[in-house]
Amino acid sequence: IPDFKMEKHLIDRRVAQMEAEGVVFHYGVNVGVTHKASELIEAHDALLLAGGAERPRDPELPGTDLEGVHFAMPFLVQQNRRVGGEPPTPELPILAGGKHVVVIGGGDTASDCIGTSFRQGALSVTQLDIRPIPPLREDKLHVWPYWPTKFRTSSSQAEGAEREFSAATLGMEGKNGRVRSVLCIRVDEKRKPIEGTEFRIRADLVLIAIGFAGAVHEGLIEQVAPACDPRGNVAADTETYRTSVPKVYAAGDMRRGQSLIVWAIREGRQAARQIDLDLMGATTLPR
């Protein structure tokens, strides 16, 4: 989450509160890489898998191997570390300054990429959204209790982004191994390509932000080896959050797949209650 959406002093304040309550944080730890998962399981009475859904959804389009085409998360993580004065990641820096940027995707992550690109000095930012342009007013009677579809403009988009709706990406085009443009096509309301509507957008940097496919299996999940559902998420009972591995629980996006933070908070609280109940035989925590 970029600082222009949530300043990190708010996180520092919450971390300090949790430490005062007795939570011990171990920084610089990547379970499954720097530490074996078996060590945690052996040393503790319970292990909760709550690592989120970090595996990006790959569109598998022509040209994704060109220089200048990146997934959103490395771009955003690098910027957060710069703003926070932290050591850079070992990967080559991804910078939007002086470039024409194309962001593929219509969600919050795409919006974060737009705002970050402008702050780095992008010459232009174009957002590609496969969905049709929403109505200016929502039809509450027909969509309740679901989130109503309505034309919305985020603070990042309001900073000058060009938005292309009903636009599917066919691939990236390049020269000498570097991206130069994005080839697109218009789609109908069923997302079916409309013949003869192809168009190109100039691009020096392409950021792919079309969501997440599930949890990263390399490392932690690979070593714990719990049963997974057909989508690759860790399978766990929705009442007890227990996995197929004794002492191991799972909650949040790592269990249910990409979702909203309110679901992660809810499942974290319910999993904590169940762990307390399993270990102590009783609990006063609310469900």
C-alpha positions in Angstrom: 0.0 0.0 0.0 1.6 3.3 -1.1 2.3 6.0 1.5 0.0 8.4 -0.3 -2.9 6.0 0.7 -1.7 5.0 4.1 1.3 6.6 5.8 3.5 4.0 7.5 3.5 5.8 10.9 0.0 4.4 11.3 1.5 0.9 11.0 4.3 1.8 13.4 1.7 2.9 15.9 -0.3 -0.4 15.6 2.9 -2.5 15.8 3.9 -0.6 19.0 0.4 -1.3 20.5 0.7 -5.1 19.6 4.2 -5.3 21.1 2.9 -3.7 24.3 0.2 -6.4 24.4 2.9 -9.1 24.2 3.2 -9.9 20.5 6.8 -10.7 19.5 7.8 -9.7 16.0 10.7 -11.3 14.2 11.8 -9.2 11.3 13.7 -10.3 8.2 12.2 -13.8 8.4 11.0 -15.7 5.3 9.6 -19.0 6.6 10.5 -21.7 4.1 13.5 -19.8 2.9 15.5 -18.4 5.9 13.9 -20.8 8.4 12.5 -24.2 7.9 8.8 -24.6 8.5 9.4 -27.8 10.4 11.4 -25.8 13.0 8.3 -23.7 13.7 6.0 -26.6 14.0 8.3 -28.5 16.3 8.9 -25.5 18.6 5.3 -24.3 18.9 1.9 -25.6 19.8 0.2 -24.1 16.9 1.1 -22.5 13.5 -1.3 -20.2 11.6 -0.7 -19.8 7.9 -1.8 -16.3 7.0 0.6 -15.2 4.3 -2.0 -13.9 1.9 -2.4 -14.6 -1.9 0.8 -13.2 -3.4 1.1 -15.2 -6.6 0.2 -12.7 -9.4 -2.3 -13.7 -12.1 -0.3 -14.1 -15.3 -2.1 -13.1 -18.5 0.4 -15.2 -20.5 0.4 -12.7 -23.3 2.9 -12.3 -26.1 5.7 -9.8 -25.1 5.5 -10.2 -21.4 9.2 -11.2 -21.5 10.2 -7.8 -22.9 12.2 -5.4 -20.9 9.9 -2.9 -19.2 7.0 -5.3 -18.6 6.5 -6.1 -14.9 4.0 -7.3 -12.4 2.6 -4.6 -10.1 3.9 -5.9 -6.8 7.6 -5.6 -7.3 7.1 -2.1 -8.6 5.1 -1.1 -5.6 7.3 -2.8 -3.0 10.4 -1.1 -4.4 8.7 2.3 -4.1 7.6 1.7 -0.6 11.2 0.8 0.4 12.5 4.0 -1.3 10.0 6.2 0.5 10.8 4.4 3.8 14.5 4.8 3.4 15.0 1.0 3.5 17.7 -0.9 1.6 16.6 -1.6 -2.0 15.6 -5.1 -3.2 18.2 -7.0 -5.1 16.2 -6.7 -8.4 16.9 -4.0 -10.9 14.9 -0.8 -10.1 11.6 -0.4 -11.8 11.1 3.3 -12.4 8.4 5.3 -14.3 10.1 8.6 -14.5 10.2 10.1 -18.0 8.2 7.2 -19.4 4.8 6.5 -21.0 3.2 4.0 -18.6 0.4 1.5 -19.3 -1.3 -0.1 -16.4 -3.3 -3.3 -17.2 -6.1 -3.8 -14.7 -9.0 -2.0 -13.1 -8.7 -2.6 -9.3 -7.0 -1.0 -6.3 -3.6 -2.4 -7.2 -3.8 -0.8 -10.6 -4.8 2.5 -9.0 -1.8 2.3 -6.7 0.5 1.8 -9.8 -1.1 4.9 -11.4 -0.4 7.1 -8.4 3.1 5.8 -7.9 3.9 6.3 -11.6 2.9 10.0 -11.4 4.9 10.5 -8.3 8.0 9.1 -10.0 7.5 11.5 -12.9 5.8 9.5 -15.6 5.1 11.4 -18.8 1.7 9.8 -19.2 -0.3 6.9 -17.6 -3.0 4.9 -19.4 -5.1 2.4 -17.6 -6.6 -0.6 -19.5 -9.9 -2.0 -18.0 -11.6 -4.9 -19.7 -14.9 -4.0 -18.1 -17.4 -1.6 -19.8 -17.6 1.9 -18.5 -19.9 1.8 -15.4 -23.0 4.0 -15.1 -22.8 7.3 -13.4 -25.4 6.3 -10.9 -25.8 2.9 -9.3 -29.1 0.9 -9.3 -29.3 0.0 -5.6 -32.6 -1.8 -5.9 -31.1 -4.4 -8.3 -27.6 -5.0 -6.8 -28.2 -4.9 -3.0 -26.5 -6.4 -0.9 -23.6 -6.5 -3.4 -21.2 -3.6 -4.1 -23.0 -1.4 -6.6 -21.5 -0.8 -10.0 -20.9 2.9 -10.5 -18.4 5.1 -12.2 -15.8 6.0 -9.7 -12.6 7.9 -9.9 -9.8 7.2 -7.4 -7.4 10.0 -6.2 -4.7 8.4 -8.4 -6.8 8.4 -11.5 -7.8 12.0 -10.9 -4.2 13.0 -11.1 -4.3 12.6 -14.9 -4.6 9.0 -16.0 -6.2 8.1 -19.3 -8.7 5.3 -18.8 -9.6 2.9 -21.5 -12.7 0.8 -20.8 -13.9 -2.4 -22.7 -10.3 -2.8 -23.7 -8.6 -6.2 -23.8 -4.8 -6.6 -24.1 -3.6 -8.7 -27.0 0.1 -8.4 -26.2 3.1 -6.2 -25.9 5.2 -5.1 -28.8 8.8 -4.2 -28.6 12.1 -3.3 -30.4 15.5 -4.6 -29.5 14.1 -6.5 -26.6 12.3 -3.5 -25.0 8.6 -2.8 -24.9 7.4 0.0 -27.1 3.6 -0.4 -27.3 0.6 -2.4 -26.1 -1.7 -3.9 -28.7 -5.4 -3.8 -27.6 -8.8 -4.6 -28.9 -12.3 -3.5 -27.9 -14.6 -6.1 -26.3 -18.4 -6.3 -26.0 -20.4 -6.7 -22.7 -19.5 -10.4 -22.7 -15.8 -9.6 -23.1 -15.8 -11.0 -26.6 -13.3 -9.2 -28.9 -14.9 -7.0 -31.6 -13.3 -7.6 -34.9 -11.5 -4.6 -36.5 -11.2 -2.5 -33.3 -7.5 -3.1 -32.6 -5.5 -0.2 -31.4 -2.0 0.5 -30.0 -0.9 2.5 -27.0 2.7 3.8 -26.7 4.4 2.3 -23.7 7.9 2.4 -22.2 6.7 0.7 -19.0 3.9 -1.8 -18.6 2.6 -2.8 -15.2 0.3 -5.9 -14.9 -2.2 -5.5 -12.1 -5.0 -8.0 -12.9 -5.2 -9.7 -9.5 -3.7 -12.6 -7.7 -4.0 -16.3 -8.5 -3.4 -17.6 -4.9 -0.7 -18.3 -2.4 2.9 -18.7 -3.3 3.7 -22.4 -2.8 7.5 -22.3 -3.0 8.9 -22.3 0.5 6.3 -22.3 3.3 3.4 -24.2 1.8 5.8 -26.6 0.0 7.4 -27.5 3.3 4.3 -27.7 5.5 2.6 -29.7 2.7 -1.1 -29.2 3.7 -3.9 -30.3 1.5 -4.9 -27.6 -1.0 -8.1 -26.8 -2.9 -8.4 -27.0 -6.7 -7.4 -23.3 -6.9 -4.2 -23.9 -5.0 -5.3 -22.3 -1.7 -4.6 -24.0 1.6 -7.6 -26.1 2.4 -9.0 -25.5 6.0 -12.2 -26.1 7.7 -14.4 -22.9 7.7 -15.4 -23.4 11.3 -12.1 -24.5 13.0 -9.6 -23.3 10.4 -7.6 -26.5 10.9 -5.7 -27.8 7.9 -4.8 -31.4 7.1 -1.6 -31.0 9.1 -1.8 -31.4 12.9 -1.2 -28.1 14.8 -1.4 -26.1 11.6 -4.2 -23.6 10.8 -4.9 -21.3 7.8 -6.9 -18.1 7.5 -7.3 -15.1 5.2 -6.4 -15.0 1.5 -4.0 -17.9 1.9 -7.1 -20.0 2.7 -9.9 -18.3 0.7 -7.9 -16.8 -2.2 -7.8 -13.1 -3.2 -10.4 -11.2 -1.2 -11.1 -8.1 0.9 -9.2 -7.2 4.0 -12.4 -7.3 6.1 -12.5 -11.1 5.4 -8.9 -11.4 6.4 -9.5 -9.6 9.7 -12.6 -11.7 10.4 -10.9 -15.0 9.7 -7.8 -14.0 11.7 -10.0 -13.3 14.7 -12.0 -16.5 14.3 -8.8 -18.6 13.8 -7.3 -17.0 17.0 -10.4 -18.0 18.9 -10.2 -21.6 17.7 -6.5 -21.9 18.5 -7.1 -20.5 22.0 -10.0 -23.0 22.4 -7.9 -26.0 21.1 -4.9 -25.2 23.3 -6.6 -24.0 26.5 -9.9 -26.0 26.4 -11.9 -22.8 26.7 -11.9 -19.3 25.3 -13.3 -15.9 26.1 -12.6 -14.5 22.6 -15.7 -13.6 20.5 -16.4 -15.4 17.3 
